[in-house]
Amino acid sequence: MRVIAITGCDGSGKSTLANRLVQTLALRTTVEQVYLGQSSGFIKQKITELPVVGEKIAAYLVSKSDKVHEKPNTPPGNAEGTVIFLLSCWRAYKFKRMLRRAQEGVLLVTDRYPQAEVAGFRVDGPHLSKARGGSRWIQMLRKREQRLYEWMASYPPALLIRLSIDEETAYARKPDHDIASLREKIRVIPTLTFNGAHILELCGRDPEDEVFKASLEAIHNTFNLPNSF
């Protein structure tokens, strides 16, 4: 698995680090950056672009998804659950495409990485498992979604860089984000094992150059890349 995954709460510096690593690694090897989040914003944008009904459909799907986040312990209705399952299918599609590129010898740097240990899209896990029960349709989708995440988690990255951050700093950097979401990520993400992946723990509050240097050194050691950059 020629994959470097970067995880952490919003505001920890994942995107900044990923962008800088890709720019530097591209000087010595073929490298691509991949976003492995649920991409609900991207999907909403694409649906909105559909003629006549696009905007209405996008608004409907987002409202259904938002209701699930508001009541995480309540099983979703069939419409909401279907939307959630389709988002997980989209993530699995991106993951499968990433695997194919890795098998072709491309070095991948991912922003986020799916896991099957803790439920919830906020921590990149299967979302339907946050609640029990529901209709037979929802129970079927829940099992299928869980299998999707277990399949993705069975491919741990060669190196996972985990950036820690405190609540105050995260919220100061991302004031438009829901504070409850930030708290959940700060609480859960440090506990994940990512199926035994080799994890480099770094602090997102440290100077950007220090975080970048430590990450690059770990990448050199993992993939035996040349040190001269």
N, C-alpha and C positions, 0 to 999 in steps of 0.2 A: 504494500500500500504506500505509494509515493504521495502521501497526504499529510499536510500540516494543518491541524485544526486550531482555531483561536476561539476561546469561549470566555464568558464573563458577563456581568451585568451591563446594561446600557450605560454608557458614560465611562466605562473602564478603559476605552481606547482600542477596542477590537478593530474597527474599520481603519483607523489611522495606522496601526501596526501592520495590518494585512496589506494595505496599499504600499507602504514603504518596503515591506519584505518582497513583494512581487516586483517592484521596480528594481530592487537590488539583485535579486536572484535571476532576473531576466538577463543580466549581463553574463551569466555563466551557463544557463540551462533553459530549456523550454518550460515555462511556468504559467499557470493560469489561476485566476482568483474566482472562487465560487461562493455564492451566498446560499446557505442551507437553512435559512429560516423558512417560515411558512409562506412568505411572499403574498400575504393577503392584500397589501397595498398595490402590488404590481398587478395582481389578478383583477382587483377592482378597477384599476385604470384601463386594462384591456377590455373589460366588459363595458365600461362606460363609453368606450369608443365605438361600440356597435351602433349602427344607425337606428333611430327612432326609439327603441325600447332599452338601449344599453344602460342609460343613466338610472332608469327605474329599477331594472334588474339588479344593478350593482348596489343601489341603496337598500333594496330588499335583502340581499344576501348579507350585507354588512350588519344590518339591524338584527338579523337572525344570529349571526356570530356573536355580536355584542351581548345579546341576552344571555348566552351561555357563560360568558365571562362574569356577568353580574351575579349569577347563581351557580357557582362552580360545583356545589354538592347536590344539585337537582338535575336528574337526567333530562337531556334536551328532548324536544319534540322531534318528530321524524324529519321535518324540513331543516331544523337547526343541525341535527345530527348528520344529515346527508352533506350539508355544507362543510362541516368539520372534517368528515371522512374524505371529501374531495380535496380539501386542502392538504391532508396527509398524503393522499395519492400524488399530488403535485410535488410534494417534498420528496417522496420516494422516486418519482421520475427524475428529478434533478440529481438525486443520489446515484441512481443507476447510470445516468449520463456521466457523472463524475468518475465512477468506477471504470467505465469504458475508457475515459481519457487517461486515467492512471495506468491501466493495462497497456496503453499505447506508449507509455514512457514519459508522459507529461507529469511534472511536479505540480500538485494542486495545493493552494492555500485557501482554506475555507473560513468564512465568517460564520460561526456557530457550527454545531454538530449534533445530529439526532442521538437520543439515548432512550432506553426502555426501562430505566430504573424508577423514575418518578413521573407521574402523569402531569400533563399540562403543556400547552403550547408555549407558555412563558419561559419554560425551562427546556424546551425542545423535546418534550416527551409526548406520548399519545394522549390526546385531550379527552377522548370519550371515557377513559378510565378514571377520570376525576370523580365520577358519580357512578353509583350502581343502579341496577334496575332499568326501568324504561320499557318501551314496547319491544316486541320480538325483533322488529327491524333494527332498533337501536342496539339491542344486545348482540345481534349478528354483526353489525358494523363495528361495535366495540372489539369483538374478537378479531376481526379482520385487521383493524387498525393496529391492535397490539402486535399481531404477527408482522405487520409491515415494519414497525419500529424495532422489533426483535431482530428482523433480518438486517436492517441498517446497522444496528448496534453490533452485529456479529462481525462487522468490518471496522475494527478500531483503527484510528490513524496511526501512522508511525510515530508522530509526535503531536501532543496536544498542549498548547500554551494556554494556561488559565490565568486570566487577569483578575485580581481581587480589587475591590473598591468598597468604600464605606457609603452609607446612605446619604450623608450630607453632600459629599463630593459628587456622587452620581446624580442627585437631584439638581445640584447647582449646574452641572454640565448639560443635563437633559430636563429643564424645567417644564417642558411640554408633555413629559411622560407621567403616567399614573403612578403615584407614590406607592400604592399597594403592589403594583407590578414590580417596581424596583426592589421593594422589600422581599418579595417572594424569591426573586432571582438571587439577591445577595445571600439569602438564607439557604437556598437549595443547591445552587451551582457548585459551591465548594465541597459538597458532600458526594458528588457524582464520581464514579470510577471509570465510566466510559469503557466498560468491558475490559479493564486491565490495561488500558492504553498507557504509554509512557507520558507522564504529565510534568510539564515545567511550570512551577508556580511562580508568578511574578506579581508585583504590586502596581496597579494602574495609576497610583499617585506618584510613583517615582518619575524622574525626568524621562522624557520620551527617548532620548539618546541611550540611556541606560537600559531601558526595556528592549529597545531595538538591538543593542549590542548583545545582550544576554540571549535573546531569541535567535539571532544569527549564529552565535557560537553553538547553541544546541542543535540547530539545523545542520551545521557543518559536521558535528559529531555523529548525527543520525544518518546522514546521507553521504558522508565522505565527499562533500563538495569542496572545491578549492577555496582557500582562505583569503586570497588576494582580491578584494573588492575595492 
